Amino acid sequence: MRIRYSDMRSFARIAALTAFAALLPPVFSATIVSESRITVAGGAFAGETFTLPRVNGDWFVTSGDAHAGLTLRPAATATHQGTFNIVWDGKGTTQTINASNNDQVNNNQQFAFYLHFLAPYNQTVQPRGADAIEIKIIRMDDLNLEANIAGTATGAGPGPVRITGVIKIHRDTSDQKVSGTYGNCDPGIHDKLVGAEWRSPSDCEVKFDRYIRDALPRSFARVETALTQGDWEETRKSKFNPITSIARHSENNPYNLQSSRDGPIRFQFQLRPGSEPEKRNQAALGAVTQKMADAMKSAAAAEAFTAELTKATHAAEGSGKIAIAVGINSGSFEIVNFEGTYAASQISGGGYSLTVPYVQSRGGGDIGGSHETTYVFLGVWAPATSTKSGSSDTNIVVKASLNLNAPTLSVQNIWVEIQANAELAQKVIGLVDWNALKQLLAAK
């Protein structure tokens, strides 16, 4: 069992658009018509033209950007089979892919060129050494893409492979998706990550994410100042660049920081080594560990010692570390508490807090890895409910009420998680600028 934030999606990290062919789905689009072809000569190829009627991928062009990411194949009945993968970025009508930029992602600019041939060739042809592929774009709009290709690449055979070809594809509709809006921005989703688990964010999503990630930490400025001017040092603070990827289909739900790879806002603090509170923590732990020799004399003594050490370690961590996470628009929280009871209390001006003594770690595990944790819920949340699981475990559920008709790029609720003992958590709560957080809720 483990802590589960029910609206968080678990996505495996993918390489940043390298090995583009592996990222594209194998199902080719019936809605895109292709009259494309490519001719290869040299190396192991005597000179063969491949017609490429099957295509998958996407392309777009806006006033300031353009992108194409395509996989093309011969007809299923063709004698010789292979896959042609090509990616380019930018508004220029001439694009060049060479050995230095093939499979590279620089400033969100992506380029790739691969020809994967099956029998009888059984090789991959791509730019190597002095090779270069030049793409001259003749027409590129929402429905049409036409370009000429010429250059050299290298496969398994001797010498370069001369490549010429034409990309000519058409679709009747672009089926472009849009996100919510946030001020003056483009809500269109212009996806550069076709085939990946993540998609490109819209301009509006980038702006809203930046706004939230700038605004939330400001509400914790007094926390940072008070702690670091005392006995604490800050060991982690989230730093953010504009998001470049986001969970697919997230445009259909209220925006959630967990939809991007950066996740919630996080701060971490620990007692400064050598400070008086840190010395007291170490002394308390030392007093327990000194009992280890006696604990080894019997099974009962060992069991009692293990329980005492678990509680001492739990107490030392609760008074020696503070970990804060902040997010928005969560649908619910599910919390596993190993021992003891939780306590709820109201927050001045709205919202409530929930203090739980032995919360299971995010990665799972038993009571030995648990944390005393206080949660604060702002917005429309139902009271916590709980059910027993096993002899002492308690499953706690806190559900939010999200208005699915509200703008997706707005703040409907805010949650704060504070891993620390109850005394320290209350100190943090007293320093947070709750009015600033509530203003985010009020802004629609």
C-alpha positions as CSV (number, residue, x, y, z in Angstrom):
1,M,0.0,0.0,0.0
2,R,1.2,3.6,-0.6
3,I,0.1,7.2,-0.8
4,R,-1.8,7.7,-4.0
5,Y,-2.7,11.1,-5.5
6,S,-5.5,9.8,-7.6
7,D,-5.3,12.4,-10.4
8,M,-1.5,12.0,-10.8
9,R,-0.5,10.1,-13.9
10,S,2.5,7.8,-13.9
11,F,4.4,8.3,-17.1
12,A,7.7,6.6,-17.9
13,R,10.3,9.1,-19.0
14,I,11.3,8.9,-22.7
15,A,14.5,10.0,-24.3
16,A,14.1,13.5,-25.6
17,L,13.0,12.6,-29.2
18,T,16.0,10.5,-29.9
19,A,15.3,7.3,-31.9
20,F,12.3,9.0,-33.4
21,A,11.1,6.0,-35.3
22,A,10.6,4.0,-32.1
23,L,8.4,6.7,-30.7
24,L,5.9,6.8,-33.6
25,P,2.9,4.5,-33.4
26,P,2.8,1.6,-36.0
27,V,-0.7,2.4,-37.2
28,F,-0.7,4.5,-40.3
29,S,-3.3,7.2,-40.8
30,A,-6.1,6.6,-43.3
31,T,-6.9,10.3,-43.2
32,I,-3.6,11.4,-44.7
33,V,-3.2,10.8,-48.4
34,S,0.4,10.5,-49.6
35,E,1.9,10.7,-53.1
36,S,5.5,10.6,-51.7
37,R,8.4,8.7,-53.1
38,I,12.1,8.4,-52.5
39,T,15.0,7.1,-54.7
40,V,18.2,5.7,-53.2
41,A,21.4,4.9,-55.2
42,G,24.9,4.1,-54.2
43,G,26.3,1.9,-51.5
44,A,24.4,-1.3,-51.4
45,F,21.6,0.2,-53.6
46,A,21.8,-0.1,-57.4
47,G,19.1,2.5,-57.7
48,E,15.5,1.9,-56.4
49,T,12.5,4.2,-56.1
50,F,10.1,3.5,-53.2
51,T,6.6,4.9,-53.4
52,L,5.4,5.8,-49.9
53,P,1.5,5.8,-49.7
54,R,1.4,5.0,-46.0
55,V,2.0,7.9,-43.6
56,N,1.7,8.7,-39.9
57,G,2.7,11.8,-38.0
58,D,1.8,15.4,-38.0
59,W,2.8,18.8,-39.2
60,F,1.8,22.4,-38.5
61,V,2.7,25.9,-39.4
62,T,1.9,29.1,-37.4
63,S,2.9,32.7,-37.8
64,G,6.1,32.1,-35.9
65,D,6.9,28.4,-36.1
66,A,6.6,25.3,-38.2
67,H,7.2,21.6,-37.6
68,A,6.9,18.2,-39.4
69,G,7.4,14.8,-37.9
70,L,6.5,12.0,-40.3
71,T,6.9,8.2,-40.8
72,L,6.3,7.0,-44.3
73,R,6.2,3.4,-45.7
74,P,5.6,1.6,-49.0
75,A,2.3,-0.2,-49.5
76,A,1.9,-3.4,-47.6
77,T,2.1,-5.4,-50.8
78,A,5.4,-3.8,-52.0
79,T,8.2,-6.3,-52.6
80,H,10.8,-4.3,-50.6
81,Q,9.8,-2.8,-47.3
82,G,11.3,-0.1,-45.2
83,T,10.4,2.9,-43.0
84,F,11.3,6.6,-43.8
85,N,11.5,8.8,-40.7
86,I,12.0,12.6,-41.0
87,V,11.6,15.5,-38.6
88,W,12.4,19.1,-39.0
89,D,11.6,22.4,-37.2
90,G,11.5,26.0,-38.2
91,K,9.9,28.5,-40.6
92,G,12.7,28.4,-43.2
93,T,11.8,27.1,-46.6
94,T,15.1,25.2,-46.7
95,Q,16.0,22.8,-43.9
96,T,19.2,20.8,-43.6
97,I,19.7,17.6,-41.6
98,N,23.3,16.4,-41.2
99,A,25.3,14.2,-38.8
100,S,25.6,17.0,-36.2
101,N,21.9,17.8,-35.8
102,N,20.4,14.4,-36.6
103,D,18.5,13.2,-33.5
104,Q,19.3,16.4,-31.7
105,V,17.0,18.6,-29.6
106,N,18.4,22.1,-29.1
107,N,16.2,24.9,-27.8
108,N,13.2,22.7,-28.7
109,Q,14.5,22.4,-32.3
110,Q,14.4,18.8,-33.5
111,F,15.8,17.1,-36.6
112,A,15.9,13.5,-37.7
113,F,16.4,11.6,-40.9
114,Y,16.4,7.7,-41.1
115,L,15.8,5.2,-43.7
116,H,15.3,1.7,-42.2
117,F,15.4,-1.0,-44.9
118,L,14.3,-4.6,-44.5
119,A,15.4,-7.5,-46.7
120,P,17.3,-7.7,-49.0
121,Y,19.1,-4.5,-47.7
122,N,18.7,-4.9,-43.9
123,Q,20.3,-1.7,-42.9
124,T,19.7,1.8,-41.7
125,V,20.7,4.8,-43.8
126,Q,21.3,8.1,-42.0
127,P,23.6,11.2,-42.3
128,R,27.1,10.4,-41.1
129,G,30.4,12.3,-41.5
130,A,30.0,14.9,-44.3
131,D,26.5,13.7,-45.3
132,A,23.7,16.2,-45.5
133,I,20.0,16.0,-46.5
134,E,18.4,19.2,-47.8
135,I,14.7,19.7,-47.7
136,K,13.2,22.4,-49.9
137,I,9.6,23.2,-48.8
138,I,7.3,24.0,-51.6
139,R,4.0,24.2,-49.8
140,M,3.2,23.8,-46.1
141,D,-0.2,24.7,-44.6
142,D,-2.7,23.0,-42.2
143,L,-3.8,20.5,-44.9
144,N,-0.9,20.1,-47.3
145,L,2.8,19.5,-47.2
146,E,5.0,19.3,-50.3
147,A,8.8,19.3,-50.2
148,N,11.7,18.1,-52.3
149,I,14.5,16.1,-50.7
150,A,18.1,15.7,-51.9
151,G,21.4,14.7,-50.4
152,T,23.6,11.9,-49.2
153,A,23.5,9.5,-46.3
154,T,25.4,6.4,-45.3
155,G,24.3,2.9,-44.7
156,A,26.1,-0.4,-44.2
157,G,27.6,-0.6,-47.7
158,P,30.6,1.2,-49.1
159,G,30.4,4.9,-50.0
160,P,27.5,7.3,-49.6
161,V,23.9,6.7,-50.6
162,R,22.5,9.4,-53.0
163,I,19.0,10.3,-52.0
164,T,16.3,12.2,-53.9
165,G,12.6,12.3,-53.3
166,V,9.4,14.1,-52.9
167,I,7.1,14.5,-49.8
168,K,3.6,15.2,-51.0
169,I,0.8,14.6,-48.4
170,H,-2.7,15.9,-47.9
171,R,-5.5,15.7,-45.3
172,D,-9.0,17.0,-45.5
173,T,-9.0,18.4,-41.9
174,S,-6.3,19.2,-39.4
175,D,-8.3,18.2,-36.3
176,Q,-6.2,20.6,-34.2
177,K,-6.8,20.4,-30.5
178,V,-7.0,23.4,-28.3
179,S,-6.3,24.0,-24.6
180,G,-8.0,26.5,-22.3
181,T,-7.1,30.2,-22.7
182,Y,-5.2,32.4,-20.3
183,G,-5.0,36.1,-21.3
184,N,-3.6,36.9,-24.7
185,C,-2.2,33.6,-26.0
186,D,-2.6,30.9,-28.6
187,P,-4.6,28.0,-27.3
188,G,-3.7,25.8,-30.3
189,I,-1.9,22.6,-29.4
190,H,0.9,22.4,-32.0
191,D,2.4,19.0,-31.2
192,K,6.1,18.3,-31.8
193,L,6.0,15.0,-29.9
194,V,3.8,12.8,-32.1
195,G,3.9,9.2,-30.9
196,A,5.4,10.1,-27.4
197,E,3.5,9.7,-24.2
198,W,3.7,13.4,-23.7
199,R,2.6,16.2,-26.0
200,S,3.8,19.7,-26.7
201,P,1.9,22.3,-24.6
202,S,0.0,25.2,-26.0
203,D,1.2,28.7,-25.6
204,C,-1.6,29.3,-23.1
205,E,-0.6,26.3,-21.0
206,V,3.0,27.5,-21.0
207,K,1.9,30.9,-19.8
208,F,-0.5,29.6,-17.1
209,D,2.1,27.1,-15.8
210,R,4.7,29.8,-15.5
211,Y,2.2,32.1,-13.7
212,I,1.4,29.4,-11.2
213,R,5.0,28.4,-10.6
214,D,5.9,32.0,-10.1
215,A,3.0,32.8,-7.8
216,L,2.9,29.8,-5.5
217,P,6.5,30.1,-4.2
218,R,6.0,33.8,-3.3
219,S,3.5,32.7,-0.7
220,F,6.2,30.7,1.0
221,A,8.9,33.5,1.0
222,R,8.4,34.2,4.8
223,V,8.8,30.5,5.5
224,E,12.2,30.4,3.7
225,T,13.4,33.6,5.4
226,A,12.4,32.6,8.9
227,L,13.8,29.1,8.7
228,T,17.1,29.9,7.0
229,Q,17.7,32.9,9.4
230,G,17.4,30.4,12.2
231,D,18.7,26.9,12.6
232,W,17.7,25.6,9.2
233,E,19.3,25.3,5.8
234,E,17.4,25.0,2.5
235,T,18.4,21.8,0.7
236,R,16.0,21.9,-2.2
237,K,13.9,24.5,-4.0
238,S,12.1,23.8,-7.2
239,K,13.5,25.7,-10.2
240,F,11.6,25.8,-13.4
241,N,12.0,26.5,-17.1
242,P,9.1,27.0,-19.4
243,I,7.4,23.6,-19.9
244,T,8.1,21.8,-23.2
245,S,5.9,18.7,-22.6
246,I,2.7,17.9,-20.9
247,A,0.5,14.8,-20.4
248,R,-1.7,13.9,-23.3
249,H,-5.4,14.7,-23.0
250,S,-4.7,17.0,-20.0
251,E,-6.4,19.8,-21.9
252,N,-9.7,18.1,-21.1
253,N,-9.4,18.6,-17.3
254,P,-8.5,21.5,-14.9
255,Y,-4.8,22.2,-15.2
256,N,-2.7,20.2,-12.8
257,L,1.0,20.8,-12.1
258,Q,1.4,17.0,-12.1
259,S,0.6,17.1,-15.8
260,S,4.0,18.4,-16.5
261,R,7.4,16.8,-15.8
262,D,8.2,19.4,-13.1
263,G,5.4,18.3,-10.9
264,P,4.4,20.2,-7.7
265,I,6.3,23.0,-6.2
266,R,8.7,21.7,-3.6
267,F,10.9,23.1,-0.8
268,Q,13.1,21.1,1.6
269,F,14.9,22.1,4.8
270,Q,17.0,20.3,7.3
271,L,18.6,21.4,10.6
272,R,21.9,23.0,10.1
273,P,24.7,20.6,11.2
274,G,26.1,21.6,14.5
275,S,23.1,23.7,15.5
276,E,21.7,23.1,19.0
277,P,18.4,21.4,17.8
278,E,20.5,19.1,15.6
279,K,22.7,18.1,18.5
280,R,19.7,17.3,20.6
281,N,18.3,15.1,17.8
282,Q,21.5,13.2,17.5
283,A,21.8,12.8,21.3
284,A,18.2,11.4,21.5
285,L,19.0,8.9,18.7
286,G,22.3,8.0,20.3
287,A,20.6,7.2,23.6
288,V,18.4,4.6,21.8
289,T,21.1,3.0,19.7
290,Q,23.3,2.5,22.8
291,K,20.7,-0.1,23.9
292,M,21.5,-2.3,20.9
293,A,23.8,-4.7,22.7
294,D,21.1,-5.4,25.3
295,A,18.5,-5.8,22.6
296,M,20.4,-8.7,21.1
297,K,20.0,-10.9,24.2
298,S,16.5,-12.1,23.4
299,A,13.9,-12.1,20.6
300,A,11.5,-10.1,22.8
301,A,14.2,-7.5,23.6
302,A,15.1,-7.2,19.9
303,E,11.5,-6.6,19.0
304,A,11.1,-4.0,21.7
305,F,14.3,-2.3,20.6
306,T,13.2,-2.2,16.9
307,A,9.9,-0.6,17.9
308,E,11.7,2.0,20.1
309,L,14.3,2.8,17.4
310,T,11.5,3.2,14.8
311,K,9.8,5.7,16.9
312,A,13.0,7.5,17.8
313,T,14.0,7.8,14.1
314,H,10.5,8.9,13.2
315,A,10.7,11.7,15.9
316,A,14.2,12.8,14.8
317,E,13.2,13.1,11.2
318,G,10.0,14.9,12.1
319,S,11.9,17.5,14.1
320,G,15.0,17.6,11.8
321,K,13.6,17.9,8.3
322,I,10.8,19.8,6.7
323,A,9.6,18.9,3.2
324,I,6.9,21.1,1.6
325,A,4.9,20.3,-1.6
326,V,2.3,22.6,-3.2
327,G,-0.1,21.9,-6.1
328,I,-3.4,22.9,-7.6
329,N,-6.6,21.3,-9.0
330,S,-6.3,17.8,-7.5
331,G,-9.3,15.6,-7.6
332,S,-8.6,13.7,-4.4
333,F,-6.0,12.5,-1.9
334,E,-5.6,9.0,-0.6
335,I,-3.4,8.6,2.4
336,V,-2.3,5.5,4.3
337,N,-1.7,6.1,8.0
338,F,0.1,3.2,9.8
339,E,-0.5,4.2,13.4
340,G,-2.5,6.6,15.6
341,T,-5.3,8.9,14.6
342,Y,-5.5,12.0,12.4
343,A,-6.7,15.4,13.5
344,A,-8.5,18.0,11.4
345,S,-8.7,21.8,12.1
346,Q,-9.9,24.8,10.3
347,I,-7.6,27.3,8.7
348,S,-8.4,31.0,9.3
349,G,-10.3,32.5,6.4
350,G,-11.3,29.1,4.8
351,G,-9.9,25.7,4.2
352,Y,-8.8,23.1,6.7
353,S,-5.7,21.1,7.7
354,L,-5.2,17.5,8.4
355,T,-2.4,16.2,10.6
356,V,-1.5,12.5,10.1
357,P,1.1,10.9,12.4
358,Y,2.5,8.0,10.3
359,V,2.0,8.6,6.6
360,Q,3.3,5.9,4.2
361,S,6.1,7.1,2.0
362,R,5.3,7.9,-1.7
363,G,7.4,4.9,-2.7
364,G,5.6,2.5,-0.4
365,G,7.1,0.6,2.5
366,D,6.3,0.1,6.1
367,I,6.1,2.2,9.2
368,G,9.9,2.5,9.3
369,G,9.8,4.9,6.3
370,S,6.7,6.8,7.3
371,H,6.5,10.6,7.9
372,E,4.4,12.7,10.2
373,T,2.6,15.0,7.7
374,T,0.2,17.9,7.8
375,Y,-2.0,18.7,4.8
376,V,-3.8,22.0,4.1
377,F,-6.7,22.1,1.6
378,L,-8.0,25.3,0.1
379,G,-11.0,25.5,-2.1
380,V,-14.0,23.1,-2.1
381,W,-13.0,19.9,-0.4
382,A,-15.1,17.4,1.4
383,P,-14.2,16.4,5.0
384,A,-11.8,13.5,5.3
385,T,-13.2,10.0,5.6
386,S,-11.3,6.9,6.8
387,T,-11.6,3.2,6.8
388,K,-9.5,0.6,8.6
389,S,-7.2,-1.7,6.7
390,G,-5.5,-4.5,8.7
391,S,-4.8,-4.3,12.4
392,S,-3.7,-0.6,12.6
393,D,-3.5,0.9,9.1
394,T,-6.1,3.5,8.2
395,N,-6.9,4.6,4.7
396,I,-7.8,8.3,4.6
397,V,-9.6,9.9,1.6
398,V,-10.0,13.6,1.0
399,K,-12.1,14.4,-2.1
400,A,-12.3,17.7,-3.9
401,S,-15.2,19.1,-5.9
402,L,-14.0,20.4,-9.3
403,N,-16.2,22.3,-11.6
404,L,-15.6,20.8,-15.0
405,N,-17.4,23.7,-16.6
406,A,-14.9,26.2,-15.2
407,P,-12.0,27.4,-17.3
408,T,-9.4,24.7,-17.4
409,L,-6.6,27.2,-16.9
410,S,-7.8,28.5,-13.6
411,V,-7.2,27.6,-9.9
412,Q,-10.1,25.8,-8.3
413,N,-8.2,24.3,-5.3
414,I,-4.8,24.4,-3.7
415,W,-3.2,21.7,-1.5
416,V,-0.1,22.0,0.7
417,E,1.7,19.0,2.1
418,I,4.2,19.5,5.0
419,Q,6.3,16.6,6.1
420,A,7.4,17.5,9.6
421,N,6.2,17.1,13.2
422,A,3.0,18.9,14.1
423,E,4.8,21.7,16.0
424,L,7.0,22.5,13.0
425,A,4.1,22.2,10.6
426,Q,2.1,24.7,12.6
427,K,5.1,27.1,12.5
428,V,5.2,26.8,8.7
429,I,1.4,27.3,8.5
430,G,1.7,30.5,10.5
431,L,4.3,31.9,8.1
432,V,2.6,31.1,4.8
433,D,0.9,34.0,3.0
434,W,-2.6,32.4,2.8
435,N,-4.2,35.6,1.5
436,A,-2.0,35.4,-1.6
437,L,-2.9,31.8,-2.2
438,K,-6.6,32.6,-1.8
439,Q,-6.3,35.4,-4.4
440,L,-5.2,32.7,-6.9
441,L,-8.5,30.9,-6.1
442,A,-10.4,34.1,-6.6
443,A,-8.8,34.9,-10.0
444,K,-10.9,33.4,-12.8
